[in-house]
Amino acid sequence: MAGSYYRVRCSDCENEQIVFGKAASEVACAVCGTTLAVPTGGKAEIEHEILETVEAR
Ligand SMILES: [Zn+2]
């Protein structure tokens, strides 16, 4: 079963980045290095603005 991806906007530098909804490790912003998502054992906790959900194909 595929998970979803989220397009997240970093609240620090406004970089937009695709984050896997069930990330198993921390996801950092590619531009400024801020943590965008924290793994919680299942669904990743995303602390920034989610612009849209992108269904995996
Ligand atoms: Zn950033």
N, CA, C, O and the ligand as a Tripos MOL2 file, in Angstrom:
@<TRIPOS>MOLECULE
protein
  229   227    58     0     0
PROTEIN
NO_CHARGES

@<TRIPOS>ATOM
      1 N           0.8480   -1.2020    0.0000 N.3       1 MET1
      2 CA          0.0000    0.0000    0.0000 C.3       1 MET1
      3 C           0.8780    1.2430    0.0000 C.2       1 MET1
      4 O           1.7320    1.4250    0.8680 O.2       1 MET1
      5 N           0.6510    2.0730   -0.9700 N.am      2 ALA2
      6 CA          1.4620    3.2770   -1.0910 C.3       2 ALA2
      7 C           0.9440    4.3770   -0.1710 C.2       2 ALA2
      8 O          -0.2590    4.5040    0.0580 O.2       2 ALA2
      9 N           1.8520    5.1480    0.3370 N.am      3 GLY3
     10 CA          1.4440    6.2790    1.1630 C.3       3 GLY3
     11 C           1.2770    7.5220    0.3200 C.2       3 GLY3
     12 O           1.4370    7.4960   -0.9010 O.2       3 GLY3
     13 N           0.9560    8.5930    0.9830 N.am      4 SER4
     14 CA          0.8020    9.8560    0.2820 C.3       4 SER4
     15 C           2.0210   10.7340    0.4850 C.2       4 SER4
     16 O           2.7960   10.5710    1.4280 O.2       4 SER4
     17 N           2.1550   11.6620   -0.4280 N.am      5 TYR5
     18 CA          3.2070   12.6580   -0.2990 C.3       5 TYR5
     19 C           2.5420   14.0100   -0.0700 C.2       5 TYR5
     20 O           1.4030   14.2330   -0.4810 O.2       5 TYR5
     21 N           3.2450   14.8790    0.5710 N.am      6 TYR6
     22 CA          2.7120   16.2090    0.8030 C.3       6 TYR6
     23 C           3.6660   17.2490    0.2370 C.2       6 TYR6
     24 O           4.8870   17.1230    0.3300 O.2       6 TYR6
     25 N           3.0780   18.2730   -0.3480 N.am      7 ARG7
     26 CA          3.9120   19.3960   -0.7590 C.3       7 ARG7
     27 C           3.9050   20.3660    0.4260 C.2       7 ARG7
     28 O           2.8630   20.9100    0.7930 O.2       7 ARG7
     29 N           5.0540   20.5670    1.0020 N.am      8 VAL8
     30 CA          5.1730   21.3500    2.2320 C.3       8 VAL8
     31 C           5.9630   22.6200    1.9470 C.2       8 VAL8
     32 O           6.9690   22.5930    1.2380 O.2       8 VAL8
     33 N           5.5030   23.7210    2.5000 N.am      9 ARG9
     34 CA          6.2630   24.9620    2.3690 C.3       9 ARG9
     35 C           6.9730   25.2380    3.6810 C.2       9 ARG9
     36 O           6.3570   25.3580    4.7400 O.2       9 ARG9
     37 N           8.2830   25.3330    3.5750 N.am     10 CYS10
     38 CA          9.0960   25.6540    4.7430 C.3      10 CYS10
     39 C           8.6910   27.0390    5.2640 C.2      10 CYS10
     40 O           8.6420   28.0090    4.5070 O.2      10 CYS10
     41 N           8.4050   27.1140    6.5550 N.am     11 SER11
     42 CA          7.9600   28.4010    7.1070 C.3      11 SER11
     43 C           9.1320   29.3480    7.3520 C.2      11 SER11
     44 O           8.9350   30.5240    7.6620 O.2      11 SER11
     45 N          10.3410   28.8340    7.2140 N.am     12 ASP12
     46 CA         11.5150   29.6860    7.4140 C.3      12 ASP12
     47 C          11.9880   30.3480    6.1240 C.2      12 ASP12
     48 O          12.3340   31.5290    6.1220 O.2      12 ASP12
     49 N          12.0030   29.5830    5.0160 N.am     13 CYS13
     50 CA         12.5600   30.1460    3.7830 C.3      13 CYS13
     51 C          11.6060   30.0480    2.5970 C.2      13 CYS13
     52 O          11.9470   30.4720    1.4930 O.2      13 CYS13
     53 N          10.3960   29.4830    2.8200 N.am     14 GLU14
     54 CA          9.3580   29.3740    1.7880 C.3      14 GLU14
     55 C           9.7260   28.4480    0.6470 C.2      14 GLU14
     56 O           9.0940   28.4770   -0.4090 O.2      14 GLU14
     57 N          10.7410   27.6300    0.8500 N.am     15 ASN15
     58 CA         11.0280   26.5850   -0.1190 C.3      15 ASN15
     59 C           9.8830   25.5730   -0.1160 C.2      15 ASN15
     60 O           9.3800   25.2060    0.9450 O.2      15 ASN15
     61 N           9.4740   25.1240   -1.2980 N.am     16 GLU16
     62 CA          8.4590   24.0790   -1.3760 C.3      16 GLU16
     63 C           9.1430   22.7610   -1.6680 C.2      16 GLU16
     64 O          10.0270   22.6730   -2.5220 O.2      16 GLU16
     65 N           8.7200   21.7380   -0.9440 N.am     17 GLN17
     66 CA          9.3950   20.4570   -1.0390 C.3      17 GLN17
     67 C           8.3790   19.3420   -0.8600 C.2      17 GLN17
     68 O           7.4240   19.4830   -0.0970 O.2      17 GLN17
     69 N           8.5820   18.2390   -1.5580 N.am     18 ILE18
     70 CA          7.6990   17.0840   -1.4050 C.3      18 ILE18
     71 C           8.2130   16.2180   -0.2590 C.2      18 ILE18
     72 O           9.3870   15.8480   -0.2190 O.2      18 ILE18
     73 N           7.3150   15.9030    0.6700 N.am     19 VAL19
     74 CA          7.6720   15.0950    1.8370 C.3      19 VAL19
     75 C           6.7890   13.8550    1.8560 C.2      19 VAL19
     76 O           5.5730   13.9540    1.6900 O.2      19 VAL19
     77 N           7.3850   12.7100    2.0560 N.am     20 PHE20
     78 CA          6.6290   11.4650    2.1660 C.3      20 PHE20
     79 C           5.8430   11.4650    3.4740 C.2      20 PHE20
     80 O           6.3890   11.7660    4.5350 O.2      20 PHE20
     81 N           4.5750   11.1300    3.3900 N.am     21 GLY21
     82 CA          3.6900   11.1970    4.5620 C.3      21 GLY21
     83 C           4.0390   10.2270    5.6670 C.2      21 GLY21
     84 O           3.6380   10.4130    6.8160 O.2      21 GLY21
     85 N           4.7940    9.1800    5.3220 N.am     22 LYS22
     86 CA          5.1960    8.2170    6.3550 C.3      22 LYS22
     87 C           6.7120    8.1560    6.4410 C.2      22 LYS22
     88 O           7.2930    7.0750    6.5390 O.2      22 LYS22
     89 N           7.3310    9.2910    6.4050 N.am     23 ALA23
     90 CA          8.7860    9.3560    6.4660 C.3      23 ALA23
     91 C           9.3070    8.6160    7.6990 C.2      23 ALA23
     92 O           8.7930    8.7940    8.8030 O.2      23 ALA23
     93 N          10.3190    7.7970    7.5000 N.am     24 ALA24
     94 CA         10.8800    7.0160    8.6010 C.3      24 ALA24
     95 C          12.0280    7.7430    9.2870 C.2      24 ALA24
     96 O          12.5050    7.3060   10.3340 O.2      24 ALA24
     97 N          12.4620    8.8300    8.7130 N.am     25 SER25
     98 CA         13.5120    9.6210    9.3270 C.3      25 SER25
     99 C          13.1690   11.0940    9.1620 C.2      25 SER25
    100 O          12.3000   11.4470    8.3640 O.2      25 SER25
    101 N          13.8330   11.9360    9.8980 N.am     26 GLU26
    102 CA         13.5470   13.3630    9.7980 C.3      26 GLU26
    103 C          13.7920   13.8710    8.3820 C.2      26 GLU26
    104 O          14.7450   13.4700    7.7140 O.2      26 GLU26
    105 N          12.9150   14.7550    7.9450 N.am     27 VAL27
    106 CA         13.0920   15.3600    6.6280 C.3      27 VAL27
    107 C          13.4720   16.8170    6.8410 C.2      27 VAL27
    108 O          12.7460   17.5750    7.4850 O.2      27 VAL27
    109 N          14.6130   17.1960    6.2950 N.am     28 ALA28
    110 CA         15.0830   18.5640    6.4470 C.3      28 ALA28
    111 C          14.8370   19.3560    5.1730 C.2      28 ALA28
    112 O          14.8640   18.8100    4.0700 O.2      28 ALA28
    113 N          14.6000   20.6400    5.3380 N.am     29 CYS29
    114 CA         14.4700   21.5360    4.1900 C.3      29 CYS29
    115 C          15.7750   21.5120    3.3940 C.2      29 CYS29
    116 O          16.8620   21.6230    3.9620 O.2      29 CYS29
    117 N          15.6550   21.3660    2.0830 N.am     30 ALA30
    118 CA         16.8430   21.2780    1.2310 C.3      30 ALA30
    119 C          17.5820   22.6120    1.1430 C.2      30 ALA30
    120 O          18.7590   22.6500    0.7830 O.2      30 ALA30
    121 N          16.9020   23.6860    1.4660 N.am     31 VAL31
    122 CA         17.5100   25.0070    1.3410 C.3      31 VAL31
    123 C          18.1350   25.4710    2.6540 C.2      31 VAL31
    124 O          19.3110   25.8340    2.6880 O.2      31 VAL31
    125 N          17.3530   25.4620    3.7350 N.am     32 CYS32
    126 CA         17.8500   26.0500    4.9840 C.3      32 CYS32
    127 C          18.1130   25.0160    6.0750 C.2      32 CYS32
    128 O          18.6860   25.3490    7.1130 O.2      32 CYS32
    129 N          17.7030   23.7680    5.8560 N.am     33 GLY33
    130 CA         18.0270   22.7250    6.8210 C.3      33 GLY33
    131 C          17.0640   22.5970    7.9820 C.2      33 GLY33
    132 O          17.2620   21.7530    8.8560 O.2      33 GLY33
    133 N          16.0330   23.4120    8.0090 N.am     34 THR34
    134 CA         15.0280   23.2840    9.0600 C.3      34 THR34
    135 C          14.3280   21.9310    8.9440 C.2      34 THR34
    136 O          14.1000   21.4390    7.8380 O.2      34 THR34
    137 N          13.9920   21.3420   10.0680 N.am     35 THR35
    138 CA         13.2750   20.0750   10.0500 C.3      35 THR35
    139 C          11.8400   20.3000    9.5910 C.2      35 THR35
    140 O          11.0990   21.0830   10.1850 O.2      35 THR35
    141 N          11.4600   19.6000    8.5230 N.am     36 LEU36
    142 CA         10.1010   19.7510    7.9850 C.3      36 LEU36
    143 C           9.1640   18.6930    8.5390 C.2      36 LEU36
    144 O           7.9950   18.9760    8.8000 O.2      36 LEU36
    145 N           9.6600   17.4850    8.7180 N.am     37 ALA37
    146 CA          8.8120   16.3960    9.1860 C.3      37 ALA37
    147 C           9.5750   15.5380   10.1870 C.2      37 ALA37
    148 O          10.7710   15.2880   10.0390 O.2      37 ALA37
    149 N           8.8500   15.0990   11.2030 N.am     38 VAL38
    150 CA          9.4380   14.2610   12.2440 C.3      38 VAL38
    151 C           8.6980   12.9230   12.2500 C.2      38 VAL38
    152 O           7.4680   12.9090   12.3170 O.2      38 VAL38
    153 N           9.4120   11.8060   12.1810 N.am     39 PRO39
    154 CA          8.7410   10.5100   12.2000 C.3      39 PRO39
    155 C           8.1340   10.2340   13.5760 C.2      39 PRO39
    156 O           8.7540   10.5170   14.6010 O.2      39 PRO39
    157 N           6.9320    9.6850   13.5940 N.am     40 THR40
    158 CA          6.2730    9.3930   14.8650 C.3      40 THR40
    159 C           5.9630    7.9130   14.9920 C.2      40 THR40
    160 O           5.2110    7.5130   15.8810 O.2      40 THR40
    161 N           6.5280    7.0970   14.1200 N.am     41 GLY41
    162 CA          6.2560    5.6640   14.1730 C.3      41 GLY41
    163 C           5.2400    5.2400   13.1260 C.2      41 GLY41
    164 O           5.1600    4.0620   12.7760 O.2      41 GLY41
    165 N           4.4870    6.1650   12.6390 N.am     42 GLY42
    166 CA          3.5360    5.8750   11.5680 C.3      42 GLY42
    167 C           3.5330    7.0410   10.6130 C.2      42 GLY42
    168 O           4.4180    7.1790    9.7680 O.2      42 GLY42
    169 N           2.5360    7.8690   10.7560 N.am     43 LYS43
    170 CA          2.4460    9.0660    9.9490 C.3      43 LYS43
    171 C           3.4560   10.0950   10.4520 C.2      43 LYS43
    172 O           3.6000   10.2960   11.6580 O.2      43 LYS43
    173 N           4.1480   10.7370    9.5280 N.am     44 ALA44
    174 CA          5.1030   11.7620    9.9250 C.3      44 ALA44
    175 C           4.3660   13.0020   10.4150 C.2      44 ALA44
    176 O           3.3160   13.3790    9.8940 O.2      44 ALA44
    177 N           4.9400   13.6100   11.4140 N.am     45 GLU45
    178 CA          4.3670   14.8670   11.9110 C.3      45 GLU45
    179 C           5.0000   16.0170   11.1460 C.2      45 GLU45
    180 O           6.2140   16.2130   11.2040 O.2      45 GLU45
    181 N           4.1900   16.7680   10.4390 N.am     46 ILE46
    182 CA          4.7020   17.8600    9.6190 C.3      46 ILE46
    183 C           4.3650   19.1790   10.2990 C.2      46 ILE46
    184 O           3.1990   19.4950   10.5360 O.2      46 ILE46
    185 N           5.3950   19.9320   10.6020 N.am     47 GLU47
    186 CA          5.2100   21.1340   11.4240 C.3      47 GLU47
    187 C           5.1060   22.4040   10.5910 C.2      47 GLU47
    188 O           5.0770   23.5120   11.1270 O.2      47 GLU47
    189 N           5.0510   22.2290    9.2830 N.am     48 HIS48
    190 CA          4.9940   23.3850    8.3990 C.3      48 HIS48
    191 C           3.7180   23.3310    7.5710 C.2      48 HIS48
    192 O           2.9410   22.3800    7.6580 O.2      48 HIS48
    193 N           3.5220   24.3540    6.7800 N.am     49 GLU49
    194 CA          2.2920   24.4490    6.0070 C.3      49 GLU49
    195 C           2.2450   23.4000    4.8990 C.2      49 GLU49
    196 O           3.1730   23.3020    4.0960 O.2      49 GLU49
    197 N           1.1710   22.6210    4.8530 N.am     50 ILE50
    198 CA          0.9820   21.6390    3.7870 C.3      50 ILE50
    199 C           0.1590   22.3020    2.6890 C.2      50 ILE50
    200 O          -0.9890   22.6920    2.9030 O.2      50 ILE50
    201 N           0.7590   22.4230    1.5200 N.am     51 LEU51
    202 CA          0.0910   23.1040    0.4040 C.3      51 LEU51
    203 C          -0.8920   22.1840   -0.2860 C.2      51 LEU51
    204 O          -1.9870   22.6020   -0.6620 O.2      51 LEU51
    205 N          -0.5000   20.9240   -0.4530 N.am     52 GLU52
    206 CA         -1.4030   19.9680   -1.0740 C.3      52 GLU52
    207 C          -0.9250   18.5520   -0.7910 C.2      52 GLU52
    208 O           0.2320   18.3120   -0.4470 O.2      52 GLU52
    209 N          -1.8590   17.6290   -0.9490 N.am     53 THR53
    210 CA         -1.5300   16.2190   -0.8240 C.3      53 THR53
    211 C          -1.3360   15.6530   -2.2210 C.2      53 THR53
    212 O          -2.1460   15.8900   -3.1180 O.2      53 THR53
    213 N          -0.2570   14.9030   -2.3970 N.am     54 VAL54
    214 CA          0.0420   14.3190   -3.6860 C.3      54 VAL54
    215 C          -0.0620   12.8160   -3.5380 C.2      54 VAL54
    216 O           0.7370   12.2050   -2.8280 O.2      54 VAL54
    217 N          -1.0430   12.2090   -4.2030 N.am     55 GLU55
    218 CA         -1.2150   10.7710   -4.1080 C.3      55 GLU55
    219 C          -0.1060   10.0650   -4.8750 C.2      55 GLU55
    220 O           0.2200   10.4340   -6.0030 O.2      55 GLU55
    221 N           0.4630    9.0510   -4.2510 N.am     56 ALA56
    222 CA          1.5090    8.2810   -4.9190 C.3      56 ALA56
    223 C           0.8860    7.4430   -6.0390 C.2      56 ALA56
    224 O          -0.2450    6.9720   -5.9220 O.2      56 ALA56
    225 N           1.6290    7.2690   -7.1050 N.am     57 ARG57
    226 CA          1.1140    6.4800   -8.2180 C.3      57 ARG57
    227 C           1.9040    5.2060   -8.3780 C.2      57 ARG57
    228 O           1.6150    4.4080   -9.2690 O.2      57 ARG57
    229 ZN         13.7220   26.1780    4.5360 Zn       58 ZN58
@<TRIPOS>BOND
     1     1     2 1
     2     2     3 1
     3     3     4 2
     4     3     5 am
     5     5     6 1
     6     6     7 1
     7     7     8 2
     8     7     9 am
     9     9    10 1
    10    10    11 1
    11    11    12 2
    12    11    13 am
    13    13    14 1
    14    14    15 1
    15    15    16 2
    16    15    17 am
    17    17    18 1
    18    18    19 1
    19    19    20 2
    20    19    21 am
    21    21    22 1
    22    22    23 1
    23    23    24 2
    24    23    25 am
    25    25    26 1
    26    26    27 1
    27    27    28 2
    28    27    29 am
    29    29    30 1
    30    30    31 1
    31    31    32 2
    32    31    33 am
    33    33    34 1
    34    34    35 1
    35    35    36 2
    36    35    37 am
    37    37    38 1
    38    38    39 1
    39    39    40 2
    40    39    41 am
    41    41    42 1
    42    42    43 1
    43    43    44 2
    44    43    45 am
    45    45    46 1
    46    46    47 1
    47    47    48 2
    48    47    49 am
    49    49    50 1
    50    50    51 1
    51    51    52 2
    52    51    53 am
    53    53    54 1
    54    54    55 1
    55    55    56 2
    56    55    57 am
    57    57    58 1
    58    58    59 1
    59    59    60 2
    60    59    61 am
    61    61    62 1
    62    62    63 1
    63    63    64 2
    64    63    65 am
    65    65    66 1
    66    66    67 1
    67    67    68 2
    68    67    69 am
    69    69    70 1
    70    70    71 1
    71    71    72 2
    72    71    73 am
    73    73    74 1
    74    74    75 1
    75    75    76 2
    76    75    77 am
    77    77    78 1
    78    78    79 1
    79    79    80 2
    80    79    81 am
    81    81    82 1
    82    82    83 1
    83    83    84 2
    84    83    85 am
    85    85    86 1
    86    86    87 1
    87    87    88 2
    88    87    89 am
    89    89    90 1
    90    90    91 1
    91    91    92 2
    92    91    93 am
    93    93    94 1
    94    94    95 1
    95    95    96 2
    96    95    97 am
    97    97    98 1
    98    98    99 1
    99    99   100 2
   100    99   101 am
   101   101   102 1
   102   102   103 1
   103   103   104 2
   104   103   105 am
   105   105   106 1
   106   106   107 1
   107   107   108 2
   108   107   109 am
   109   109   110 1
   110   110   111 1
   111   111   112 2
   112   111   113 am
   113   113   114 1
   114   114   115 1
   115   115   116 2
   116   115   117 am
   117   117   118 1
   118   118   119 1
   119   119   120 2
   120   119   121 am
   121   121   122 1
   122   122   123 1
   123   123   124 2
   124   123   125 am
   125   125   126 1
   126   126   127 1
   127   127   128 2
   128   127   129 am
   129   129   130 1
   130   130   131 1
   131   131   132 2
   132   131   133 am
   133   133   134 1
   134   134   135 1
   135   135   136 2
   136   135   137 am
   137   137   138 1
   138   138   139 1
   139   139   140 2
   140   139   141 am
   141   141   142 1
   142   142   143 1
   143   143   144 2
   144   143   145 am
   145   145   146 1
   146   146   147 1
   147   147   148 2
   148   147   149 am
   149   149   150 1
   150   150   151 1
   151   151   152 2
   152   151   153 am
   153   153   154 1
   154   154   155 1
   155   155   156 2
   156   155   157 am
   157   157   158 1
   158   158   159 1
   159   159   160 2
   160   159   161 am
   161   161   162 1
   162   162   163 1
   163   163   164 2
   164   163   165 am
   165   165   166 1
   166   166   167 1
   167   167   168 2
   168   167   169 am
   169   169   170 1
   170   170   171 1
   171   171   172 2
   172   171   173 am
   173   173   174 1
   174   174   175 1
   175   175   176 2
   176   175   177 am
   177   177   178 1
   178   178   179 1
   179   179   180 2
   180   179   181 am
   181   181   182 1
   182   182   183 1
   183   183   184 2
   184   183   185 am
   185   185   186 1
   186   186   187 1
   187   187   188 2
   188   187   189 am
   189   189   190 1
   190   190   191 1
   191   191   192 2
   192   191   193 am
   193   193   194 1
   194   194   195 1
   195   195   196 2
   196   195   197 am
   197   197   198 1
   198   198   199 1
   199   199   200 2
   200   199   201 am
   201   201   202 1
   202   202   203 1
   203   203   204 2
   204   203   205 am
   205   205   206 1
   206   206   207 1
   207   207   208 2
   208   207   209 am
   209   209   210 1
   210   210   211 1
   211   211   212 2
   212   211   213 am
   213   213   214 1
   214   214   215 1
   215   215   216 2
   216   215   217 am
   217   217   218 1
   218   218   219 1
   219   219   220 2
   220   219   221 am
   221   221   222 1
   222   222   223 1
   223   223   224 2
   224   223   225 am
   225   225   226 1
   226   226   227 1
   227   227   228 2
@<TRIPOS>SUBSTRUCTURE
     1 MET1         2 RESIDUE 1 A MET
     2 ALA2         6 RESIDUE 1 A ALA
     3 GLY3        10 RESIDUE 1 A GLY
     4 SER4        14 RESIDUE 1 A SER
     5 TYR5        18 RESIDUE 1 A TYR
     6 TYR6        22 RESIDUE 1 A TYR
     7 ARG7        26 RESIDUE 1 A ARG
     8 VAL8        30 RESIDUE 1 A VAL
     9 ARG9        34 RESIDUE 1 A ARG
    10 CYS10       38 RESIDUE 1 A CYS
    11 SER11       42 RESIDUE 1 A SER
    12 ASP12       46 RESIDUE 1 A ASP
    13 CYS13       50 RESIDUE 1 A CYS
    14 GLU14       54 RESIDUE 1 A GLU
    15 ASN15       58 RESIDUE 1 A ASN
    16 GLU16       62 RESIDUE 1 A GLU
    17 GLN17       66 RESIDUE 1 A GLN
    18 ILE18       70 RESIDUE 1 A ILE
    19 VAL19       74 RESIDUE 1 A VAL
    20 PHE20       78 RESIDUE 1 A PHE
    21 GLY21       82 RESIDUE 1 A GLY
    22 LYS22       86 RESIDUE 1 A LYS
    23 ALA23       90 RESIDUE 1 A ALA
    24 ALA24       94 RESIDUE 1 A ALA
    25 SER25       98 RESIDUE 1 A SER
    26 GLU26      102 RESIDUE 1 A GLU
    27 VAL27      106 RESIDUE 1 A VAL
    28 ALA28      110 RESIDUE 1 A ALA
    29 CYS29      114 RESIDUE 1 A CYS
    30 ALA30      118 RESIDUE 1 A ALA
    31 VAL31      122 RESIDUE 1 A VAL
    32 CYS32      126 RESIDUE 1 A CYS
    33 GLY33      130 RESIDUE 1 A GLY
    34 THR34      134 RESIDUE 1 A THR
    35 THR35      138 RESIDUE 1 A THR
    36 LEU36      142 RESIDUE 1 A LEU
    37 ALA37      146 RESIDUE 1 A ALA
    38 VAL38      150 RESIDUE 1 A VAL
    39 PRO39      154 RESIDUE 1 A PRO
    40 THR40      158 RESIDUE 1 A THR
    41 GLY41      162 RESIDUE 1 A GLY
    42 GLY42      166 RESIDUE 1 A GLY
    43 LYS43      170 RESIDUE 1 A LYS
    44 ALA44      174 RESIDUE 1 A ALA
    45 GLU45      178 RESIDUE 1 A GLU
    46 ILE46      182 RESIDUE 1 A ILE
    47 GLU47      186 RESIDUE 1 A GLU
    48 HIS48      190 RESIDUE 1 A HIS
    49 GLU49      194 RESIDUE 1 A GLU
    50 ILE50      198 RESIDUE 1 A ILE
    51 LEU51      202 RESIDUE 1 A LEU
    52 GLU52      206 RESIDUE 1 A GLU
    53 THR53      210 RESIDUE 1 A THR
    54 VAL54      214 RESIDUE 1 A VAL
    55 GLU55      218 RESIDUE 1 A GLU
    56 ALA56      222 RESIDUE 1 A ALA
    57 ARG57      226 RESIDUE 1 A ARG
    58 ZN58       229 GROUP 0 **** ****
